[in-house]
Amino acid sequence: AWLDHRDVDSATWFARLRPYLTPALAGRLRGVDPASVPSDRVTGPARLVPRAESFVEVTVPIDAGVLRLHLVATDGRWLVDAVDWERT
């Protein structure tokens, strides 16, 4: 959903992301221009690093670098609580 950002307005892009986000991250991403997403495709397998029983860091290689997601377990679901990326 994050990388599916071409030819959509911010409301449509956000609606696609919303089911996967914590309320805190949703509040920060509402209104973000999807054209600012620095990538278009995944270039390798995701890597999961458990940090705690209810917190996992996921790194995903993308064509612009590495996408870093922080997932938290909330009400029996894993939701993204932070998004960052590193240019390579």
N, C-alpha and C positions, 0 to 999 in steps of 0.2 A: 504494500500500500504506500510506503514511503517513496519508493522509486517510481511509482505510477503517477507522475506529476506533470506530464506534458499535455498541453491543450486542455487544461481544466482550470476553472477559477478556484480561488482559495476556499470557498464554501464547499465545493464538491470534493476537493482533495481532503479537507479536514473531515468531512463526513465519512470518507473511506477509512481514515486513520482512527477516528474516535472510538470504535469498539475495542481497540487495542491499547488505549492510553489510560493512565491514572487520571483522576480529576485534576491534579496539580499540573501535570504535563499538558493536558488538554487546554487548560487555561492559558498556558504559555504559547501554545501553537495556534490557537484560534486567531484567524486573520493573517497568518503568515502567507506570504506569496510563494506558491509552489515552484515558481521559476527560480527561487533561491536554493533549491535542492541541488547540491553539487554533483550529482551522479545520475546515471541512467540504467546501470545494470550491475548485477552481482557478478563477480569474477572468480569466486571460489567458495568453498564450503564455510559455513558458519562455525565458530568455535565458542563453546560454552565454558565459562569459568565460574563454578559455584563460589560464592563469597560468604553465604550464610544459608540457613535452612530456607529462608524465604526471600533470598536475594541472589540473582545470577547476573553476571555480565556476559553479554554476547557480542562478539566481534564478527563483522561480516566484511570480507574484502569486496570493494566496489571499484568501479573504473576510475574514481577520483581519489582513492585512498582506502581507508578503513572506517566503516560505520561502527560505532560503539553504542550498544543499547544496554540500559540497566533495567532489568525486569524484577518486579516484586510480586510475590504471591499475595493475592487479595481475594478473599471470599472464594477460594478454590480455583482461581484463575491466575495466570501469569499476565501481568500488564506492564507495558513500557512506562517507566517513570522518568527516564532521561535519555536523550539522544545527543550524540556528539559524533564528530568525524575528524580523522587525521588525514591530512593530505600526504601522499607519498611521492 
